[in-house]
Amino acid sequence: MVNPIHIAAVVLAVSAHWAAAAADKIYRCGDTYSDQPCVGATMVPTPDPPTLAQREQTEAATRRDAKTADLMEKERLRLEGLPAQAMIPKPPARPPAPVVEPTRTVRHRLRKPEYFSAVLPRKPGIALAKKKKARKTARTAET
């Protein structure tokens, strides 16, 4: 359905354009325009009035735009009448996840204990001395 307000606005704009084009002389007085000259007015060149072919083309474009607007309104009303679920697109189907074969298991040297226990820190020299002593005894045992 064509909105009468839109048709009236288009007709008013076209008729105002034709009326301005039909005026003999237009004068610019500062920031205003008038058909009567004022002090220091400059004449503004006016375009030629539209030909019959131009008017018919304008009217055809107006009718075409009104028809398109009517179709768009019908489509909008149809979409507004649909339930909300119909407007939400369904997600695309996912392919099954590929089966991943486990690779080599990495063995950890140190496992963290299930619970925390505090340990007193050792003096750095004592630990190093014990390691050297253990190495020395292992070498002598081998020979």
Secondary structure by P-SEA (a helix, b strand, c coil): cccaaaaaaaaaaaaaaaaaaaccbbbbcccccccccccbbbbbbbcccccaaaaaaaaaaaaaaaaaaaaaaaaaaaaaaccccccccccccccccccccccbbbbbccccccbbbbbbbccaaaaaaaaaaaaaaaaaaac
